[in-house]
């Protein structure tokens, strides 16, 4: 695997391999010495053009547990704020010898541009680009679901037969997009629920069920996994719903809806949560909530991605079609 | 390319039985004994040794068996295609235990070096021993095996294949490469 840009590029074998390696990484995180020498001497740059704390520290923890050196670069207060282009920034990082760039960018497709550009030879991991994709979030969600379903026997399993309902701002959500591709590749059935104003137009190419009414959706397809998305105030330039109370009443997971869920349904949220808006405090703190597990699993999944990107020999010159290769 | 079988299934069984006896003798019983197989073929070998030790010492023998993956500790990760790690399975803390590492072939010693690094991240065993089915020589580290099934002096141009029922469906050890008469001609046979 040379880059991790989108979950749409991952086939079933790639996805399961990544999740299985994450299982190995997760066992390391339970040890007293939570460190592996696998990426010693490699340099990972966290290049963040958008504010993010949890994703950045998760990548930082992942890289450090693999003994890589980490350089954090955030756009605010840097040369980018002075007007430097992505190209110049990338070439600066290349000159410093970066082996991997973890890129978060407000523009959809920025990681793809960087990976295809030839400005830098490093592996590129998409840590969220505009409203396009956030592949490591989807991988950690799939990992969390798999662990809740299969426990210690998760290795090698897919998600066939799992019904996942994703509720909220689908229009702006890169988490939803990455999850749609990855979870369907893994065999899950995905239902998207949102107010019509927050649902993308023309969804015919999406392998999902689309619903506008949460209660009807919960009745028609009782989910094994209910994923609540954050209402992203910073991306809402227009009026997508009348007010937050109405949103909460119709599309939020309140205590009443929580009580109606099937007994073994798990509740997920990519964080940060708006308690009382898309998810009630009782739902967020209940035993079926996986919010904290998701954070823990995020480190394992990112370790797996960094390992698969960086540990093997780098093919030089890079071929654009290079994929994960079979191992001995 | 010629493959010559050097150990048949029955030879492997006899070697495992003998090593099990040697381990029990050296350890004065099965107490505080932890057999750790190195994936892939070290794992079934460790399980066979464990079963044999239980047969010798009785089913209340305290010896334990597990698996120790060393992929993430290898020193050649950067010069090979990405290796996928295997599961590590540690039945209990290794602190104070006598750990016996079990592998199929001992060659350069680099796998065992990685295993020693991995062990030191897991705890502090009382002692670490090494059991291998085949020792083929050509060490690149000051490492030797305590228990050896078969010493098989070989050329580095030859290839040793260990096949075990659990991993491969059939069972033998063969040596291939460098046919007779070709000896000493040097390069290019593999």
Interface residues (C-beta under 8 A of the other chain):
Chain A: X1 X17 X20 X21 X23 X24 X27 X28 X31 X32 X33 X35 X36 X37 X38 X155 X307 X308 X311 X312 X313 X324 X325 X326 X327 X328
Chain B: X69 X72 X73 X77 X78 X79 X80 X81 X82 X83 X84 X85 X86 X87 X88 X117 X121 X122 X123
